[in-house]
Amino acid sequence: MANATRTETFDVDINKLYDVIVDYARYPEFVDGVSTTKVLSQNETHAKVEYSVNMIKSFKYILSTTQQRPNKISWVLDSGDLFKKNDGSWTLKDLGNGKTEVTYALEVDFKMFAPNAILTALTEKNLPVMMQSFLKRAKAK
């Protein structure tokens, strides 16, 4: 199992960032490795999304997401062909003056053996790059 948590301060309005995070259909446009997404259902408080990812190998999974505007988006694994567990969250805190404290937390486990180097690459190493892609997208809004 691999865990990763990262907190950064983004120079972007909390609502703009929240809107980018819950716009799951657009992830393939700016999130590295996400080839397609299919929004199976979504309303203000919940979403179920199927992700197709091509990172080291191609795989699919479905996450059930709980959304609490504008401060929290959390998810649990619904099903998938690679993950045994994929739980995580975005926690957003409005710092005022258009700044947002952003904490991304992730806990994953795989159905098969995965070397620590792969777990580290999927969680800790890609995490800063992935977070910056959300910041860049939110700033462009």
C-alpha positions in Angstrom: 0.0 0.0 0.0 1.2 3.5 -0.7 0.2 6.8 0.9 0.9 10.3 -0.1 -0.1 13.7 1.2 1.0 17.1 0.0 -0.1 20.6 1.0 0.6 23.7 -1.1 -0.6 27.3 -1.2 -2.1 28.1 -4.6 -2.4 31.7 -5.9 -5.9 31.1 -7.2 -9.5 31.6 -5.9 -10.9 28.6 -4.1 -14.1 28.4 -6.2 -12.1 28.4 -9.5 -10.0 25.6 -8.2 -13.0 23.6 -6.9 -14.7 24.0 -10.3 -11.6 22.6 -12.1 -11.4 19.6 -9.7 -15.1 18.6 -10.2 -14.9 19.0 -14.0 -14.0 15.4 -14.4 -14.9 15.2 -18.1 -12.0 17.7 -18.9 -9.3 15.8 -17.1 -7.9 14.2 -20.3 -7.1 17.8 -21.5 -4.7 18.6 -18.7 -4.0 15.7 -16.4 -1.0 13.7 -17.5 -1.7 10.0 -18.0 -5.5 10.3 -18.1 -6.6 9.2 -21.6 -10.4 9.3 -21.1 -13.0 9.9 -18.4 -16.6 8.9 -18.5 -18.9 10.7 -16.0 -21.4 8.0 -15.1 -23.4 10.3 -12.8 -22.9 13.7 -11.2 -24.8 16.3 -9.1 -23.7 18.9 -6.6 -22.7 16.4 -3.9 -21.8 13.2 -5.6 -20.2 11.9 -8.8 -19.2 8.5 -10.2 -16.5 8.6 -12.8 -14.7 6.0 -14.9 -11.1 6.9 -15.6 -8.9 5.3 -18.3 -5.2 5.9 -17.5 -2.1 5.1 -19.4 0.8 5.3 -16.9 3.3 2.5 -17.1 0.4 0.4 -18.3 -3.2 1.1 -19.4 -5.9 0.5 -16.8 -9.4 1.6 -15.9 -11.2 2.3 -12.6 -14.3 3.9 -11.2 -14.3 6.3 -8.3 -17.3 7.3 -6.2 -16.8 10.9 -5.2 -18.3 13.1 -2.5 -18.2 16.8 -3.1 -18.6 19.5 -0.4 -18.4 22.9 -2.2 -15.9 24.6 -1.9 -13.8 22.8 0.7 -13.6 19.1 0.1 -13.7 16.5 -2.6 -13.1 12.9 -1.5 -13.4 9.6 -3.2 -13.3 5.8 -2.7 -12.7 3.1 -5.3 -15.9 1.6 -6.7 -14.2 -0.9 -9.0 -11.1 -1.3 -11.2 -8.8 -3.7 -12.9 -5.6 -2.7 -11.2 -6.5 -1.0 -7.8 -7.6 -2.8 -4.7 -7.9 0.5 -3.0 -7.9 4.1 -4.2 -9.1 6.5 -1.6 -8.2 10.1 -1.3 -9.3 13.7 -1.1 -8.7 17.3 -2.0 -9.1 19.7 1.0 -9.3 23.4 0.1 -9.0 26.2 2.6 -9.7 29.8 1.5 -6.8 32.0 2.8 -8.2 35.2 1.4 -6.8 37.5 -1.3 -7.3 34.9 -3.9 -5.1 32.3 -2.2 -6.1 28.7 -1.4 -4.4 26.2 0.8 -4.6 22.8 -1.0 -4.1 19.4 0.6 -4.1 16.3 -1.6 -4.2 13.0 0.1 -4.1 9.6 -1.5 -4.0 5.9 -0.3 -3.7 3.2 -3.0 -3.1 -0.5 -3.0 -2.9 -2.8 -6.0 -4.4 -6.2 -6.8 -0.9 -7.5 -7.9 2.5 -6.9 -6.5 3.9 -3.5 -7.3 7.5 -2.6 -6.5 8.1 0.3 -4.1 9.6 2.3 -7.0 6.4 2.1 -9.0 4.3 3.0 -5.9 6.5 6.0 -5.2 6.3 7.1 -8.9 2.5 6.9 -8.9 2.1 8.7 -5.6 4.9 11.0 -4.4 6.8 11.8 -7.6 3.8 12.5 -9.8 1.9 14.4 -7.1 3.6 17.8 -7.4 3.3 17.7 -11.2 -0.4 16.7 -11.1 -1.2 19.4 -8.5 0.5 22.1 -10.7 -1.6 21.0 -13.7 -4.8 21.8 -11.7 -3.4 25.1 -10.6 -2.5 26.1 -14.1 -5.9 25.1 -15.4 -7.7 27.1 -12.6 -5.5 30.2 -13.3 -6.6 30.0 -16.9 -10.3 30.2 -16.1 
